[in-house]
Amino acid sequence: MEQNNVQRLPAEQLFQKEIDALIAAEKDPVPTGWRMSPRSVRTYICGGKVGGMEITPKYIGQERLVEIAIATLVTDRALLLIGEPGTAKSWLSEHLSAAINGDSTKVIQGTAGTTEEQIRYSWNYAMLIAQGPSLGAMLKSPVMTAMETGTIARVEEISRCASEVQDALISILSEKRISVPELNMEVPARKGFSVIATANTRDKGVNEMSAALKRRFNIVVLPSPADLEAEMEIVRTRVEQQAGNLDLNAALPAEEVVEKVCTVFRELRNGETLDRSQKVKTTTGVLSTAEAISLLCNSMALAGSFGNGQIADSDLAAGLQGAVVKEEEKDSLAWKEYLENVMKKRGSRWSGLYRACKELNQ
Amino acid sequence: MGNEPFFFGIRHLSPAGAFYLRRFLDEKRPKMVLVEGPDDLTDMLVHLQNPDTKPPVAVLAYTKEAPVRTILYPFAEYSPEYQAVLWCGENGAECRFIDLPTEVFLALPSVEEASQGEEERFLVYRALDRRTGEDGHETFWERTMEQAGSAEGYHQGANLFGKSLRELTQGKDSDWEEILLREAWMRKQIREALGDGISPEEIVIVTGAYHVEGLKGWAQEPSQEEKERLCHLPRVSANHTLMPYSDYRLSSRSGYGAGNKAPAYYALLWKALLHHAPMETAYHYLSRIAGYQRNSGSPVSSASVIEAVRLSYELARLRGGRIPALRDLRDAAVTCLGGGDMASVSLAVADTEIGTKIGSLPEGVSRTSIQEDFYRQLKELKLEKYRDITAQDLALDLREKRNVVTEKSAFLDLHRSFFLHRLRVLGVSFVNEKKRQQENATWGEQWVLRWTPEAEIELVEAALKGDTIVQAAAFHMKEQADNAGSLPLMAQMIEDSFLCGMPAAAVYATDMLAQRSVDAVSLEELAGTIQRLSAVIRYGGIRQVDDAPLLPILEKIFYRACLLLSGACLCDDNASGAVADAMQQINAAALSHDFLNEEAWLSALWQVADRDDLNAKLSGFAAAILLERGQMNTERLKREVLRRLSFGTPAELGAGWFEGLAMKNRYALIARLSLWESLDNYLEGLDEEAFKRALVFLRRAFADFGAKEKDEIAENLGEIWNLNGSQVSEAVNGALGEKEMELVESLEDFDFDL
């Protein structure tokens, strides 16, 4: 099939079967504009069993946060997901809209170059000049389409947009309509319309969101995984999924490998060892769970393409070096300190990785 | 079965339970209500029914003899038991408590020691949490029971919950024996109540839902064994009292029956039930949080509150509920009012959920006499406003106020001070004395007062020691004095009795002290005692307490200290510091009181200063004291220096002596040129080995001299060597050169043990 050649399928296609099963088994009332009840959305995100079908958990973490997010969307409030990079904000946002609307593709990617037109509407200028303003010449933004269809629009990395662009959202979220003076018309939002925005806590201060805009969102803060076990579980599941997509020709990372990567990441991120007995210098990088996942996939690719298909310590060390040392001098020192003071003393289980890392970090 | 009493199973501290119980009672109109609670507390019912009793209150039962054991039965306004008691008062029905009497409870072996985590029922709770996906069984209970729509629903639900929990856990928990015993006792009480000519259907029995199944077999004749057991229960003699309780304490002792985590929130639930509008709770809760946020400076709009209410409803609906539970409300508050950040609303949440309410009791109700005394004095001394959960500062000025009319108000602060010190001695945590800022501000005291239910409990515990605060404090101090191991501790008791304005106690402790001081004690102990007694005598005047009985004691101890001095100076350098401190203290006392035997002290000092066989440092120190007091003249000092530093005396002894001499009145030393001349001569005369040895000790002696002092010494030396003073100073104070460093380093290899 043609679909199989797509690099990354949208969530609703990837998990089509699960969504269908949930819709088929629906027992609770479904809000207007939704395809399934809030409870089914929760099952889709957090996992469970429906009519003999196992629903894989998409978000591994506090179920309560997912509930708050879903409940927010039921009240037709906009939802703002905030968190450190790599805490599955976009992931959750994509799956929420996939489950609620069966369509996660109405996305605006917030960048410094995003303009107000991209939030509202713009024109096909050739047609505009040829025919004058007409519906046909209008290019609707994903937000406008979502309003018309009563579905959910996603705005990624909202805090990267300039503040006037952010402000364009205020009137949309409070009036729930977009006026098009050129055509002398107004597009009202149908029931079911809402916005899921994501913002990065590390980007604070780049374009701080105004109080007026913040007030129009219910804010849910997504935390970093609470403990090593939770983080390992997330990493394991996601690596499995990605590896399946990428045909990496390598064995899935062993439990021990996942544990080592997560341990190193958590310790450097929190500035102390897991048993809290020792302080550790933190590095400039975020070292998010998402990075741990891509690091392992990378190592798998290395092992698959140049090694024997098993992730070796040298593959892992290369990945760690790249993830940890972002700003050469400072991070390199912190990493060296960590290797000598923490990893070296961990005994034989870690000695292979220690030597490989030490060799690379000269 | 027409002949059954009605069992109404409840959960303690449950608003819905209280509400539906009242409705149930209104409907059944029983003649008698039996409530789970120690049966010897039945005399407390009148006080609980008194309209001036404002919950939260608690009944405290305590053993009359040490070690004191206590148990608490807290009642909030929404305790079903409390409402049952009130209902009986309002409707003329008889009310009885039917559980084991407190005397037995307090005598039963304590089961608290078993770790909670191992108990079967906690495993059941945890399994329940997992099943429901809630954050704890509190939430489960709230969603299922507190939000029950009808009396019948609550009734059945509670009974089912109790029954199931019982089936799952029976015989497995460590308190199972106790539960069986209690239920046997309650069954007996039910039978006895029926014996009074009331028919079963005229009785309603209010107990924890858990016990309902255990009480149903009440009609069966108990086995012989059970009868025996009930007749021979262990007992200790116990008292009980009603005391005000606080929301805070209800929340901090959470655990089934003893409290809950959010007493103020539960009070909101109760109010909403009374208004027949269970939805109200959400509005009140979220508005209160918004109000708190506004007061503390973060603006919260009404629109956000409305959004929060809507979100909480949706969250409840996701869980299949109609009404938001506390968990939904809190999450909605965090999301909509706190920007997703718990920390920014945590104070508001604590304030709204826990609250600061303190219960109150009508005057004279069921207090122990010591509580009576406490409240009377609180009123008399105008301290009532300090009886508050928030800590408040109180500054006292003990001096007589001359601009007021009555003597009472002139010495108000002094009497307050006595009162507070007595409470302090008794260990009542209501009072906390701040450390005095200035050593000599004897007329000022700083206190921090904060009333907590714990303080009330401590007060009640003090009832064992006496009927009034003064009596209890006196008894306590007597006990302390009898058990005090060391003299300074006794002197502390004496000081305390002066602070408390209790001369009789002071005399008692003083007598004890007089007896003990004859026994072998160290100089340090004596000195500590002398210092405390001296302080009492010097500053006692402001407290209007007669210090006459202390004078002979101090005199006696002082003389003893003089006699012991030279013996104590026979010690090594490690011990010499403590002895020097003691000498300092004794000397200070000698200077402050002219009734002390000065002559004995001086001759003791002379003896130490003159003798060569004592610790050289202490001899030096004694000389320093004599020098300071003008007893030793320059001539004598010079002679002493020459003698101590003469050739043949080991260098460390000489230097040690000088170190002792330099511990006091340095300026007097610096000013004496002849002294430095002698020192110079001494050093000149030493051979290299001895010089190195002396150098180390002298260096130590001068180590804590300041730069200015060193300057002045340099000037002296300059004069002796006919050099410019500032040049010498530069050489002395300046950093070491390379060559000098080498020399210093070579000293490291020097073997001082030779």
Interface residues (C-beta under 8 A of the other chain):
Chain A: P38 R39 R42 E63 R64 E67 I68 I70 A71 T72 V74 T75 R77 L80 I82 K214 R215 N218 I219 V220 V221
Chain B: G133 D135 S301 A303 S304 E307 R310 L311 E314 L315 R317 L318 R319 D331 A332 T335 C336 G339 G340 D341
